[in-house]
Amino acid sequence: MIRMFVKPLLAAAIVMSAPFAHAAEGQAQAVPATTLNGKAAFVKPVTLRGKLGDGDIQVSLRTKEQMEDGVEGEYFYFGRSQNILLAGEIDGEYLFMEESENGTDVSGQWDGKLADNTISGEWQSADGKIKKPFTLRVVRTEEKAKQKSASNGKTAMPSRQ
């Protein structure tokens, strides 16, 4: 039953990035290029950052090869090296994903709603015993470059426009 909701939820993650489709000229964005049958098709993967419970996380999502198959990606907690796999669907403004820590077994599920450049909702463990709120915001390419540079101990250069 959980798996039948995966496709609708991942589609929601893609749609949530739609507000960035008309970003200012000259700024590279990880945003959808077009909308097909109510689903946004991404030229590049989208990166989101936010909170899962009390933890700071970064999520990377991209459409599957066959867009109608939904989205896939991974996330990690800052300060930890493990990537946790994600797969799911988007249905209108709703996102549903399942996660797997080992690549085989479902270890949790995400149920969220898209609003502007944010996805928020509830994560729960596979057995449903643990539940945590999550809120994720789309990270623009320019922000990612600055943060990557800062994490390498270098000073980020301002962008030229």
C-alpha positions as CSV (number, residue, x, y, z in Angstrom):
1,M,0.0,0.0,0.0
2,I,2.8,2.4,0.8
3,R,4.5,1.8,-2.6
4,M,1.4,3.0,-4.5
5,F,1.8,6.4,-3.1
6,V,5.5,6.7,-4.0
7,K,4.9,8.2,-7.5
8,P,2.5,10.9,-6.4
9,L,4.8,12.2,-3.7
10,L,8.0,12.4,-5.8
11,A,6.0,14.3,-8.4
12,A,5.2,16.9,-5.7
13,A,8.9,17.5,-5.0
14,I,9.4,18.3,-8.7
15,V,6.5,20.6,-8.8
16,M,7.6,22.5,-5.7
17,S,10.5,23.9,-7.7
18,A,8.2,25.5,-10.3
19,P,8.4,29.0,-8.8
20,F,12.0,29.2,-9.8
21,A,11.3,28.5,-13.4
22,H,11.3,32.2,-14.1
23,A,14.4,33.1,-12.2
24,A,16.4,36.1,-13.2
25,E,18.4,35.9,-16.4
26,G,22.1,34.9,-15.9
27,Q,21.5,33.0,-12.7
28,A,21.9,29.3,-12.9
29,Q,19.1,27.5,-11.1
30,A,18.2,23.9,-10.3
31,V,14.7,24.3,-11.5
32,P,12.1,22.8,-13.8
33,A,12.4,23.7,-17.5
34,T,8.8,22.9,-18.5
35,T,5.6,21.4,-17.2
36,L,4.3,18.2,-18.8
37,N,0.9,16.8,-17.8
38,G,1.1,18.8,-14.5
39,K,4.6,17.5,-13.7
40,A,7.7,19.6,-14.0
41,A,10.6,18.2,-16.0
42,F,14.0,19.2,-14.6
43,V,16.9,20.1,-16.7
44,K,19.1,19.6,-13.7
45,P,18.6,17.9,-10.3
46,V,17.2,20.0,-7.5
47,T,18.8,20.4,-4.1
48,L,16.9,21.1,-1.0
49,R,18.1,21.9,2.6
50,G,16.2,22.0,5.8
51,K,15.2,20.0,8.9
52,L,14.1,16.5,9.6
53,G,13.1,16.6,13.2
54,D,16.1,18.3,14.9
55,G,18.6,17.3,12.3
56,D,19.9,19.4,9.4
57,I,19.7,17.6,6.1
58,Q,20.4,18.1,2.4
59,V,18.2,16.4,-0.2
60,S,19.0,15.9,-3.9
61,L,16.1,14.9,-6.2
62,R,15.9,14.3,-9.9
63,T,13.4,12.8,-12.3
64,K,13.8,9.2,-13.2
65,E,14.8,8.3,-16.7
66,Q,11.1,7.9,-17.6
67,M,9.6,11.0,-16.0
68,E,6.2,9.3,-15.4
69,D,8.1,6.9,-13.1
70,G,8.6,9.7,-10.6
71,V,11.6,11.1,-8.8
72,E,14.6,9.6,-7.1
73,G,17.5,10.9,-5.1
74,E,19.2,10.8,-1.8
75,Y,19.7,12.8,1.4
76,F,22.2,13.0,4.2
77,Y,22.5,14.6,7.6
78,F,25.1,17.2,7.9
79,G,28.0,15.8,10.0
80,R,27.4,12.2,8.8
81,S,28.7,10.6,5.7
82,Q,25.9,8.1,5.0
83,N,23.6,8.8,2.0
84,I,20.0,7.5,2.3
85,L,18.3,6.7,-1.0
86,L,14.9,8.2,-1.9
87,A,12.3,7.2,-4.5
88,G,8.7,8.4,-4.9
89,E,6.2,10.5,-6.8
90,I,4.5,13.8,-6.9
91,D,0.7,14.2,-7.4
92,G,-0.3,17.8,-7.8
93,E,1.1,19.5,-4.7
94,Y,1.7,16.3,-2.7
95,L,4.9,14.4,-2.4
96,F,5.4,10.9,-1.3
97,M,8.7,9.1,-1.0
98,E,10.2,6.0,0.5
99,E,13.7,5.9,1.7
100,S,16.2,3.0,2.0
101,E,19.4,3.0,4.1
102,N,20.7,-0.2,2.5
103,G,19.3,0.2,-1.0
104,T,16.9,-2.7,-0.6
105,D,14.6,-2.4,2.4
106,V,12.3,0.6,3.1
107,S,13.5,2.4,6.2
108,G,11.1,5.3,6.2
109,Q,8.6,7.3,4.3
110,W,8.0,10.9,3.6
111,D,4.6,12.5,3.1
112,G,4.7,16.2,2.2
113,K,3.1,19.1,0.6
114,L,4.6,21.6,-1.8
115,A,4.2,25.4,-1.3
116,D,6.2,27.9,-3.3
117,N,9.9,26.7,-2.9
118,T,9.2,24.6,0.2
119,I,8.2,21.1,0.9
120,S,7.0,20.3,4.4
121,G,5.3,17.4,6.0
122,E,6.0,14.3,8.1
123,W,8.6,11.6,8.0
124,Q,8.0,8.3,9.7
125,S,9.9,5.1,10.2
126,A,9.0,2.0,8.2
127,D,7.2,0.6,11.2
128,G,5.3,3.8,11.9
129,K,6.6,4.1,15.4
130,I,8.8,7.2,14.9
131,K,7.4,10.3,13.4
132,K,9.2,13.6,12.7
133,P,8.3,16.8,10.9
134,F,10.3,18.0,8.0
135,T,10.7,21.3,6.1
136,L,12.9,21.6,3.0
137,R,13.7,24.7,0.8
138,V,15.1,24.7,-2.7
139,V,18.7,25.8,-2.8
140,R,19.7,27.9,-5.7
141,T,22.9,27.0,-7.6
142,E,24.5,30.2,-6.6
143,E,23.9,29.4,-2.9
144,K,25.3,25.9,-3.4
145,A,28.5,27.3,-4.9
146,K,29.0,29.7,-2.0
147,Q,28.4,27.1,0.6
148,K,30.7,24.6,-1.1
149,S,33.4,27.2,-1.3
150,A,32.9,28.0,2.4
151,S,33.0,24.4,3.4
152,N,36.4,24.0,1.6
153,G,37.8,26.8,3.8
154,K,37.8,29.3,1.0
155,T,36.0,32.6,0.7
156,A,33.2,32.6,-1.9
157,M,33.5,35.1,-4.6
158,P,30.4,37.3,-5.4
159,S,28.6,36.4,-8.6
160,R,28.9,38.8,-11.5
161,Q,25.7,39.9,-13.1
